[in-house]
Amino acid sequence: MQITPSILTADFADLGAELARIPSSDWIHVDVMDNHFVPNLTFGATMVQALAGATDRPIDAHLMIAEPDRHAPAYVEAGAASVTFHVEAAAAPVRLAREVRSHGGRVGMGLKPATPIEPYEDLLPELDMVLLMTVEPGFGGQTFLDLCLPKIRRTRELIDKHGVETWLQVDGGVSLETIERCAEAGADVFVAGSAVFDADDPDAMVAALRDKATEAADRT
């Protein structure tokens, strides 16, 4: 069970100090938005480069951008250890996945809540991770959509069917109240923003989320 805090809800004025508050996190999640694919504008490759130089945790770049085929490799070059593109925006997802891997990065494929996983089953061997959005992408602090739980289960079944080592990440509304349901459904990587950075002790929250997910997975 891996916990990946999203800096989207951190204090932008002092991100170095914010990262220091979560030393036990597995990854640092960076939401890249271009105000085209989603209605918000956040970070770019320059910010990823700065963050990669400021922490020993690997950077997980989530590209909510138009034309990821053009831009994704630059994020690996900037220092991201994992780059996730959205299949809804990719022109050639297999080629893009292979290009990211050829640059030395792990590659993920993201899906919005209404995008089914089944049409992309054959892509699973090309991916290191599938990211299922459990809110509509664009803004942090949204409420978890329980309607995504069946898709998490179906995705886990497809991953197991193909016998691949693909991680299953969920992003959106992940908290102590929702992470167990996600883990029971088959997720093993969890993006949490507000739940972590709004906590009195963010690193203790990282540990608590990981424990909840592990207990839920063990039960199933």
N, C-alpha and C positions, 0 to 999 in steps of 0.2 A: 504494500500500500504506500503510494507516494503522494505527498502533499506539496502543491505548487502554488504558493501565494501569488496573487495578482497585484502588481503595483498600481493598478488603475485606481485603487481606493487608498493608496498610501499618500503621505505628505510629499507632494512634488517639490516643495522648497528644500527638502533635505533627504533625498532618496538614499544617500549613503548611510545616514543614521537609521533610516527605516529598514534597510537590508540588515544592518547590524542587530536589529531587534528580533530577527528570525533565523538564528544560526543553525537550527536543526531542520530547516526546510530542505526538501530534496532538490527543488528547482526554483528559479525565479521566473514567473510568468509575465511576459510583456505583451500587452494588447496593442497591436499596431492597427490604427484605423485611419482611413484616408478621406472621410466625409463624402465618399462616393458609394462604396459597397455597403457601408453603414453610415447613419447620420451623426457621425462624431469624428473629431480629428484629435489624434493623440501623438504617438511617438513615431520615429523613423529609425533608419539604420544607424544614424549618428548616436541616438540615445542607447541603442543596443550595444554599440561599441563602448560607450562610456560605462554602462552598467557591467559589461563583461570584464572591464578593467578594474571595477570597484568591488568585486565579490569573487569568492572561490566557488560559489554555487553555479551550476550550469544555467544558461539562459534558454528559456522556452519561449520562442517568438511565435505569437498567434497572429497571422496576417489576415485581418479583416479588410482586405483591399481589393480594388479592381486590378485586373491584369497581373496576378501573382506570377504568371509565367515569365514576365519580364523582370520582376523585382525580387523574387524569393532568394535566388542565389546570393544576392548582395547581403542578405542577413546572416548567412553562414560566414561569409567573408568578414562581416562586422563582429563576429564572435559568438553568434547564437549556436548552441549545441544541438538544438532541435528547432525546426521551422515547420509550422503548420499552415497550409493554404486551404482556402475554402473551395470545395468542389464546384459550388455554384458559380464561382468566378473563374475557374481554370479552363483554359481552352484545350489543353492537352495534359490531363492529370498524370498519366503514366510517364510521359516524357519529363514532366516537371519533377515528379517524385525521383526519377532516376538522376536528374541533374542535381537536385539537392544532395542526394547521397554521394554523387561523384565529387562534390565539393567538400565532403567529409562530415556532413551533418545528418542527424536523424531527421526523418520526414514524417509529418502527420497530415492527415486529411480531415478537414472540419466540415460538419454538416449542421445547418440550421435546424430548429425543431421540426419544421414541416418537411424536411428533405428525408426521404426513406433511405435506408442503408442497402436494401436488396439490389438495386441496380448497380451497385459498386462492389458487389461481393468478389468479383474476379480481380479487383485491385488490391485486395488485402495482402497478398504476398509481396506487393511492391511497397508496403507501408510499414513504418516502425510504430505508428500510433494512429488511432482513429479518435477524433475529438467530436463528441456529441454536445452541442449547445443545449442547455436545459433552461435557457431564457432566450429571447430574441436578442441577437448580438447588437452592441452599440453603446450600452451604458452599464456601469456597475450598480450593485445594490438592488437588483431586481429579485422578484419572488420566484422561487424554483417552480418549474412546470412539471407536475406529477405525470402529465400525459406523455412525457418522454421516457418514463420507466419501461414500458414495453419495448421501445426501440433499443434501450440499453440491453435488455435481455436478448433480443433478436441479434444484436451485434455480437454479443458474447458467444451466442450459439454458432454464428458464422465463423468467428475467429477459431473457436474450438474445432469446428468441422474441418477447417483447412489445416489445423495443426501448426499455425504460425505463432510467432512470439510477439505479435502486435499488441501493444498496450491499448487500453480502452480508457480514455480520459473524458471526464465530464466537467463542464464549465457553466456556471450560472446558478446563483442561489444556494451554493454548497455551504452548509453550516452543520452544527451539532445536531440540529433537528432533521436534516435531510440526508446527511452522508451515509447513514446506515442503509437507507432504501437504495441508494446508488450502488453501494458495495454488494448488497444482497442481489441486485440485478446483474452484477458482473463487472462493474467499473473497478479499475485498480489505480488510476491516477486522478487526482482531484484538484481542481483549481478553486481556490477560496480567496476572496478579496476582502469584503467588509467583515466577514466573520473573523478574519485574522487581524487586520489592521485597526479595527474598531475595538478589539479586546484590550483589557487593561494590561495583559501580558501576552503579546502576540506569539511568542515562542511556545508558551504553555498551551496556547490554543492549537498550534500546529501539532503538538504531541497529543492533545485530546482528540483532535480530528483523526489522526492516524490510528489511535487506539480504538475509536468507535468503528472505523472502517474495517480494521483487522478483526475485531470481535464479530462484526456482522458477516464478514466473509467466512470466518471459521464456523459460524452457525449453519452456513449453507454448504 
